Each structure stands twice: as structure tokens, then as C-alpha cells.
Amino acid sequence: MVDFLPFEGYRPNIGAGDSIADFVSPPYDVIGPEQLKALQSKKHNVTNLTLEPDADGRYRGSAQRLESFIAEGALRQAGPSYYLYDQTWDENGVKTTRRGLVGILRTEDYSKGNIIPHEETFSKVKADRLNLLRDTEAHLESIFGIYEGLGKDLDRKVDAAARLRYRYVDPDGVEHRYSQISDPAVIEEVKEKLKTQKMLIADGHHRYETALNYAKENPGDEAKQYVLCTMVSQDDGGLVIRPTHRLIDAGDIGETTAVKKISKAMRTEEASSVSDLKEKLPQHLFGMIFRSGKCLLLDNISEEDPMMALDTYAAQQKILYGIYKSDEGKSKISYDADMDSVEKSMAAKEHDAAVVLNPPKLQTIWDLAGRGKRMPKKTTFFYPKIWSGWVFYRMK
């Protein structure tokens, strides 16, 4: 079971001349330098809290800014509530909506089997986010989870009880609608329904594990046992998962040598062009594009352990580690979830090679995660991202 509760969140108080756009942003880990500069030019934007560390890596300045936002009335506290977060966008010509239910989730060890991870995490990132929690005593961004769902009857009650608070269309054309649910009877039904379910972490593994560590640092403080969380039903029609492709800067590992070794490690088929590769990719495990323009489609040579059926894992173990030795620092790996961008960068010969992946299947993620398997980082790219700044969970 999961303990998923309503909370008294702090929400943007839109004044004259202001817009919700002044407060919100994409999550901290997908914001580029120019976008960050534009966001932080807005005094009350969430990035002035989440991405403005002190010189020593702490966030005491962010804590002071948060206090000032509240004192100025830029943020106001609401009564006990859940929230609905609807995101609508054009997905290959089809109008698509994903709905999230927002509350606070009690953190617990994965070993209990209720909160299920699927990706690896890294200590450096968690150390930074732990400093943010220690200093601000607030969850300023939401993790993203997938759960069984509320059922049609309760979905209808939730929809009827929701009151729209914010609407915003972002630069990518995604419409964000944030609604508040404060009806005590509906809240109680939702809380009870969730007690029978488990949750798969879709996005925010670092934030969840950081929140768990913070909770363990504060065992006597009930408020600090929870993390801000947005949960999406597993049968939601808007659960779009895109692949994150790998770009390789190969160091002194030449293309001829790499291709020869790849051909021994995997079954290969040459594609005549990038277009040909993209057309045939769904019938193969993954593909590769090289600086020279050479394109390969790759598959496992024989049946292996279940993890090797996952393209990101096979690519990591056999190509990135096995051929390019990225785990030893002999090559550099970067990531791009936009295939058009990958094509452009390879056409411009900005990288030595690219690993091109198929979209992950949610059932595969559930199955492997349920067996305790951790996947390589950036195995999944749930689109669109859960934006930050709509509501904060303050723990003091």
C-alpha cells in the first residue's frame, strides 16, 4: 500500500500584472543555460529557489527567498487538498491529454515493495538535492509516479470536485491545467483507494531517494516523511514514453575498429540511410549512426538474460561499455530525446556515433522493475515533463 495524502500547499498568488508563467518552469534537470537565465529574470520563478545555490553548494539563500515570497504574499497557503494536473499536447497529429493526481507520498525503503524504482541513480545529484531540502525544508518539485488508478466512478467524482486554479500554454505548445480538490468526502475516498495500490517511479528517482534520506535524518518529524508526488494512472491514454538516444564522442576509438568489434558482439544489418534506419528500427533492438554516415541495425546474437532484451541495457553493456569503454572514461556519452536533433548533430559531424533507440514499452518497465531490475539512466523519457512551481509542500 502507499500512503498518499492531501496537503496544505503553498500556491502562487497571481497579482495584477503577473501571470502563472512568472512562477512555473520545467523540472530543474532539463533546463538549459539560456532558458534558466530567462526564467530567473522573473523574481518569483521557482528556479530562483531550486537552481540558485550558495557558493558552498548549500541553499540558505533559497530558504530566505522562499520565506520572502510568502511574506510578500506571492505565495499563499491553501487548505488540505489534492490537485489535478492535466497536460494536453499534439502527439503526431493527435490531441493527447495526460492527467496526474497530486498529493504527498510517504517515503519508504524499496524493500517494502510498495514504491518501485526502475532506473539507476547517482550520488552527486542526490547530495545537491539533499542540501536543497535541508535548507528550505520544502519540496519544491514533484516526483512522477504511475499507479493502478482510481476507477471510473471515483474519477468522475474527482473531476466534478476539481476547481481550475491555473492554465498555461508553454513554448512547446503544451497546455497545463492545474485544479484543486478540497471536497472532504472526495479526498477521503481518494486516500482510501490509494491504500491498496503500489507505485512505479516514472521520473524523479533522485528526488525520491533524496526525500527518503531526508526523512531518515528526521525520524521524529512526521511532516518530513513525505515527498510531493504526481501520480498518473497506468491506463492513462497520455502516458507517452519517448526514447533517449545516446551520442558518443569516441576519443581515440576509431570507427573502423568500433564497427569490427560491434559486428562480433551483435548481429548487424546495414541500413542505406538514416531514413532507412528509422523505417526499419521497430523490427530491431536498436540502431547506430556513425560520423561517416554509415548506419547499422543491431540485435542480440542469441537469447540472453532478460535485461539484454532491453535496448538501453544491451546498448550500455555491449556498445558503450564493451566497445567504447565509457565506464572507464575513454569516451564521453551525452543524451538527446529528440530524433530530429540527433539527425542534425550527426549530419554536422558533431559526434563520432549515435545509438538510436525504440520507444520503451510501459509493460516491459513494470515487469523488469517488479523483478527488482534497475535500468540504465535515461531509459525512459515520459513526455511531457511534470512542470514545477504550481504548488509547494512546506514541511515547517
Summary of the structure (lengths in Angstrom):
residues: 396
radius of gyration: 22.2
end to end distance: 26.2
largest distance: 66.7
contacts: 1261
relative contact order: 0.18
helix: 36%
strand: 28%
